Amino acid sequence: MDPAPLRLCVIFFALAATVFQTSCRKERKVDIATREKILLLGNGGEPKALDPHLVSSVGDANILRSLLEGLTTFHPSDDTKHEPGVAERWEANDDFTEWKFFLRNNAKWSNGDPVTAHDFVYSYNRILHPEMAAPYASMLYFLKNGEAYNKEEITDFAEVGVKAVNDHLLVCTMERPTPFLPDVVKHTTWLPVHQPTIEKYGTMTEAFTDWQKPGNHVGNGSFQLTDWRINAHVKVRRNPHYWDAENVKPNGINFYPIPNSYTEEKAFRNGLLHYTYIIPSNMISRYREENDPSLRSETYAGVYFYRCNTNQKPTDNADFRRALAYAINQETIVKYVKMGGEQPAYGYTPPSEVGYKPPNVIGHDPEKAKAFLKKAGYESGEDVPEFTVLFNTTEEHKSIAVAIQDMWKKTLGIDVKIQNQEWKVFQQTLFDMKYDVGRAGWIGDYSDPTTFLGMWQTGDSNNYTGWSNEEYDRLLKESSFARNPEERYRILAEAESILLDELPILPIYWYTRVYLISPDVKNWHPLLLDNHPYKHIDLIPSGESGKEEG
């Protein structure tokens, strides 16, 4: 037989087998979602709420950033820039104590109602109102008399520094000079809510009402809520009434609460997610060795630390807290437990691009730790009253807690218990101050050191430690009136030195963002604050070309 027909038969059957295999291969969920332009995002734990005045976590803020838009919003690739949101422009007076925001005429709520300056006045009244008990109300203490109103030192909201001159002009009068206010008003706490919807399902200050449910929720963001199933998903889809709807790239986003990092990584590997919120620490090296392009490791403006309850023994004693701090080997934790490129935190505020350098004072020093334990009145760890380290339920937090438990045992002879709680319960336990030592992490809300240092002022709604220091409070206020950035940073560093001397917190490491992301996801740029404006994110199959936005 002539070999040519034989070769043709072989080629035919090989092609047929390839076509058969391709047609029988099941299309992955992520491939379908890419085609339909639906982002599939891992998002940590179940959201506490979909109300911007009730939440304080990054995961909750991620969802709310899709549903609501503030006066300004986030730039897709540069944290130092501000994009117009509901306000199309803004201006300040010479000393930055008054800001005017000029609202666009075409901003609408997802039910078609116009968004006005009055909506922002109502929203700021709501979060600051004492009956609301908002966990993050202190973010609005920048407003003149905002703190006084929240703490019931005054009762008339008209005395607070926010006024709607008309439907499209909002004027904010500040407690102190605030040159970075356009950064601040991007934050979740400054987002507006729709008054008729809030009051249809309850009073202005009533929490956790049905307004948050799909079908009831009214927002002004680029997406609207369509589905929320507890411990399963939150789904949002395009808001046709959004002022910039024609430039919104995704058709929707599915947020998945997956607190277990191993489960999340497996979901990504099996084509169920475009993005993982985190990745198990012990799997990072494998992805690096394989040069997997899905792995991202980026600088992140955040600090991982432990809070101490200063209202009860043994953590009410500053020398005891110093003993705990100096017995922690931060370098060991980042090198052998975390393994994601984190930096040991020898101060509290992360080093940043704005030029602030935190005091470098808290390092591993076993002899100093033992000396402080004796100074606190304990001859050995056996004399220390029983206490517990509390953390929210993830393998990563457990691994760190176990490592620190071992360090305190070996260096100080202290037997400390560790305990985990589900995220919502954990948050409430900290808020109620019913803990000894608690796991904590803080991600910058805006590009300035005060986003980290401000939370330790007396009475701040995110303090949760009971710690108070008059000189610290004075220095933070004084920094607002500094003549230049250099003087301001010097004053803030002096305040941070007080914090790092009395140690109501135990610094552990400065964050990096380590996660997995599909090559189908475009325009997802590294950001120090990790606040991605979803309307710019595109989905294009990785085999196709697509131009990235700047």
N, C-alpha and C positions, 0 to 999 in steps of 0.2 A: 504494500500500500504506500502511496505517495505520502511522505511525512507532513506535507503542508496541510491537508485536511485534518490530520491528527492534531497538529498544533492549534488549528482553529477550534477544534472541539474542546481541547484543554482550556483555551482562553475563554470560550463561551461558558463552560461549566464553572470556571473560577469567578467570572463576572456574576453569574447567576447566584453563586453561593454568597458573594459579597452583598448583592442587592437583598437576598433573602435575610442575611444576618442583620443588615441595616434596618430593613422594614420590621423585623421582629424585635429589635432592641426597644425597650420601653422608654418613651420620652420622659425625662426627669421633670419633676415639679418645677425646678428652677428654670428649665428651658422654656416651659410653657409660660411661666411668669415673665421671663425676659421678653418673649414675643408679645405678651399682652401689656408689657410695661408696668408690672406690679412689683414693687420692691419687697423682698422678703427679708426682714431684719430681726435678728436675735436682739433681745432688749433686757436681759437680766431678769429681775423678779416681776411678779404681778404688780401692776400699778396700784398705788394707794387710792388714787382718784383721778378723774379727768377734769378737775377744777383747779385752775392755776393758783387759787388762794388757799389750797389745802395741802399742797405738796412741797417737797424740798429735795427730792432725789433726782439724779441725772436721768434715770430710766423714765420717770414720769414726765420730766421736762422734754425728753426726746419726742414723746407722743404729742404733748401739748404744742410743741413747736410746729407741728403739721396742721393743727386745728385752729390756732389763734396767731395773730400777728400784732406786734407792738408798734410804737411810734417809729422806731427804726428796726432794722433786722440785720441778719448776719451776711457778711460777704462770703462768697463760696471758696475763696482761697487765701484770705488775709484777715486775721483776727483784729488787726489794728484799724481796719476800715469799716465804715458804717454804710449800709444800704438803706435807701428810703423804704419805709414800711407804710403804715397809715399816714405818717407825715411825709410829705414830698420834699420839705426843707425845714431847717431849724436855725436859730441864731441865739447867741448869748450876749449879755451886757459885758462891760469891760472887765469886771471882777468875777464873772461866772456865777453870780448869785441869782440870776434870773435867766430863764430859757424860754424862748417862744417856739412852739411847734405849729407849723402850718399844715393842716390836714388836707389831703386830696379830696376832690369832690366826688370821685367815683368809687370810694371805698364802701363796701357793702357787707352786711352779715350774710350768712349762708341761707337765710330765709328771704333775702332781698331788701331788708331794711337798710337805710344808710347808716354808716358808722360816723359818729360825731364826737366832738370834744367832750360833750356831756357824758358820753359812755365811759370815757377815761376818768372823769371826776367821780362818777358813780363807783367805778371799779376800785379806785384808790381809797375811797371812803369805806368800801366793803372790806378790803384786806386790812386796813388800819383800825377798823371798828373793834373795840375791846370784846364785844360779844362774839365776834367771828373767831377769835383765838387762833388766828392764822400762824402756823409755825414759822413762817418766813416774813412776818410783818416788818421786821427790822430792815429789810431791803429798801423800804420806803421812808426810813428815817432821814434820808437826804432832804426830804421836803421840810420846809419850815413848819415847826409844830407837829410834824408827823409822829415823833416819839411821844410828845406830850399828849396828843390825842389818843394814841394807842394805849398809853398807861393811865388814861382817865384824869390827867392833870388839867386838861381842858375838855369840854364836852361838845363844843360847837365846831363841826367840821369846816365851817366857813372860815375859821381861823387857820386852817392848814393851807400850805402854800401851793395850791393848785386851783386854777380858775378857767372856766370855759368862757372866753370873751364873746364868742359866737360859735356856731356849729363847726367852724373850721379853724379856730385859733385857740390853742391850749397854752396857758402860761404857767410855768412852774417856778415858784420862788423857793430858794434853797436855804437850808439851815446854815450852811457854810459854803464857801466857794467850791464849786464842783465842776471842774473843767472837763471831766470824763463822763458827764451825764449821758451823752448819746450812746456810750457803751453800756451804761447801767440799764437804760430803758428797754434794751433788747431782752432782758431777763424775764423768766417766766412770771415772776411776781408782778411785773408791770404790764402784763397782758390784760386786755379788756375783756369784760363779760357783758352779755346782752341782758339788760335790766328786765324787759318783759318776760324773758324765759326764766331767769332766776326767780322772779316773783310769781310766776305761774305755778311753780312747784314748791314754793315755800317763801319764807321771808328773806330779806337781803342777807342776813347773817346766819341763816340756817344751813348747816353743813350736811353733805352726803345725801342730797335730795335727788329726785328722779330726773332733774334737768341734765344729768350726765349720761343718761341712757340713749342708745341709738334711737333715732326718730324724734327725740326731744332736744338733743344737744344742738345749740346754735353757736357757730363760731365765725370768725372773720378771716381764717387762714386759707391757704391754697388748697386744703383738703377738708372734707367733712366726715364726721363719724357715721359709719354704716353698720358696724357690728362690734360687740364686745362680749366675749365669752370668758368668764373667769378662769384663770389658769390655762387658757387655750390660745387666745389671740385678741388683738384689737385691730380692726380693719378700718382704713380711711380711704376715701375715693375723692376724685377731683371735685372742687367746689366751683360750680358754674358761675356763681356770683362774685368770685374773687376778682379784684380789680385788675390783676395781671394774669388772668386765666389762660390767655392764649400763649403765654410763654412758660407755662408749667409743663415740664417734660414727662414725669411719670403719670400714669392713669390712677395709681393708688399705691398704698403701702400696707403691708401686713406686719404688725409688730408681734413678736412671739416672746412671752415670758418663759425663759429657760434658765433657771438659777443654777443648774448643774452644768459645769463647763464641758464635761466629757460628753454629756448628752448633746450639747450644742455643737461640739466639734464633729460628732458622728452625723448629726443632721446636715451639717455643711458638706461633709464628705459624701453623703448619700444624695446630694442634690436637692435638699429641702430648703436651703437658705442661700441668699446672696451674701450674707454678712453675719459674722459672729460677734457678739458683744465682747467676749473674752475668749481665751484659748487656755487649756490646761497648761500650767507651767512646765510640767515634765514632758510635754509634747513639742515645745518650741524648738528645741535643739534638733529634733527629727525633721521638722519642716525646713529648718535652716540648712541642714546637711543635704537635703534633697533640692535645695535652691527653689523651693516651691514659690511661684510668683504670687500665690494667694496670701502669703504671710506678710503682714505689715507691722513695723515697729517704729513708732513716732514719738517725739517729745510731746509731753502732755502736762499742762499746768495743774498739777494736783499733788496732794500729800496724803500719805497713809500714816495714821497715828492711832494711839489709844487715848480716849478721854479718861480722866480720873474724877470720881465723885468727891469733891472737896468738903462735902457736908457730913461725912461719916468716916469712922475709923476703918482701916488704918490710913486711907488715902487723904484724910484731912491734914496730914502732916507733910509739909513741904520737903523735909529731909528724907522722909520715906519715899516720896515721889521721885526725888533725886536719885535715891538708891536704885529704884526700879529702872529709871531712864539710863543710868550709866552701866547697868548690868545687861542691857540689850545690845547684842552685836548686830548692828544694822547691815554691815558688810556681808556677814554670813547669810542673812536672810535674803538679800538681793542676789547673792551668788549661787546659793544652793537650794533655796526654797522658791523664790520667784523666777529667776532665770530669764527675765524678759528685758534686760538692759536697764533696769531701774537704778537710781542713784541712792546711796545711803543718805538719809536726811539728818544732817548735823545741825540743822536749824529747822524752822517751821515753814516759812514762806519759800516756795520753789524759786530758784534763780529764773529770771525772765528776760525777755528781750527789751523791756522798758528801761533797764539799767539798775534796778534795785538788787542789792546783794545782801542776803540774810546773814545774821551773825552765825559763825561757824563754831559752835561750842559744845554740842551734845554728841560725844563719841563714846565708843565702848571703852570703859575704864574700870575693870573689876575692883581694883584697890580703892578707888574713889567711891564706888558703889558700896563696898563693905564699910567704909568710914562713915558714909551718910546713914547707913542702917543703924550703926551704933549711936550716931548723933541723934537719930530719931527715937532712941531709947530702947532698942532691941539688941541684946547681946548676941543673938543668933536668929536665924529664920524660924526656929521652933517657937520663939516668943511672939511671932506675928499673928494677930487675929486672922481667922479664916476669911478669905475673900475670893471672888470669882471674876474671871475674865469672860465677858459676854460678847458674842459675835453673831451676825446673821448667817443663816445656813448656806454655806458653800464650802467646797473642799479646799479652796484656796485660803479662805479665812481660818479654817480649822488647822491647816498646815502651819500657818504663821503662828497661831495661838499655841499649838503644841511646841513649836520651836522656842517661843518666848517662855513658856512654862518650864521647859528644860533649862534654859539659861538662868532663870531666877532660882531654880532648884540648885544648879551647880555652883553659881556664884554667891548666892545669898542664903541658901539652905531653906528657901521658902517653898512650902507645898501649896500651890494655888490651883483652884479648880477652874475648868473651862466649861462653858455652856453655850449652846446654840439656840437661836429662836428664829422662826419664820420672819421674813422681812417686815411685814406690817406690825407684828407684835414687837419685834426688836425696836423699831422706830418709836413706838409708843412707850416702851420701857425706858429708853433714853430720855424722852421728853418728860416723863414722870419722875426722872431721877431715881429710879428703883434699881440701881446697879452699883457695882464697885468700880470696875474698870471695863470700858466698853470700846469695841472696835469702831474706828471711824475713818472716813476718807473725805477729803474736801477738794472739789474741783473749782477752779476760778470761775466766778460769774461774769467777770469783765477783766480787762487787761490793766490791772493796777494792784499793788500790794495790799491795799485796804480790803480787797475782796477776801483775803485770808486773815488779816489782822483785826478787821472790824468786828468779827464774830465773837471776840473775847472781851468786848467792852461790857461793863456792868449791865445786866438785864437784857443783853441781846438775845433774841428769840432762838438763836442756834447755839448758844453757849453750852447748855446742858451739863455744866460742871459745878456750878455754884461759885466759881472763882470770880473775884472782884478785886481790882486794884485802882485806887484813885489816880496814882501817877500815870499808870498806863492809859486810863481814860483821858487824862489831861493832855498827854503827848499826842494821842490820835487826833484830838480836836485841834491842837496847836499846829499839826502838820497841814491842815487845810489852809492855813493862812501863810504858809511859807512863801518866800519871794521867788523861789525857783525850784526846779525838780531836785537838784542836788541837795539843797537844804531840807526839802521835804523828805527825801529818802533817808537822810541822816537822822531826822527826828523819828521816822518810822522804825529805823533799825534800833534806836534807843528804846523804843517801846517794846520791840520784839525781844530785846535782851532781858527785859523784866519778865516777859512771858516764859523765856527759856531758863530763867533763874528759879522762878516759883513752880514751873512745870505742872500746871493743871492738865497738860497734855504730854504724851510721850512720843516724840517723833520717831518714825521707823524708816520710811523711804519716800522718795519723790517718784511719782509715776512716770511710766511710759505707756502709750497705748499700743497693745499687742493684740492683733485680731486677724481674722481671715476674711478676705473679700473676693468675690467672683470677678474675673476679668471682664465679665459682661457689664459691670457697673462703671460708668464713666462720670467724670467731673467730681469724684470723691477725693478731695485734696487733703493733705495733712493740715490740721488746724490745732493750735495749742489748746484751745478750749473745747475742741471736738464738737462744736455746734454746727452741724451741716445743714444748710438751707435746702430742704428737700426738692424744692421746685426746680433747682438747677441740675439735679441728678438724673442722668439718662441711663437707659438700658439698651445695649446693642450687643447682639451675639458676638462673642470674642473673635469669631472668624471674619467678621465684617469690620470695615473701617469706620471710624467715628472721630470727629474732631473734639478734643477736650476744651472746655471753657477755661479762661484764666480767672 
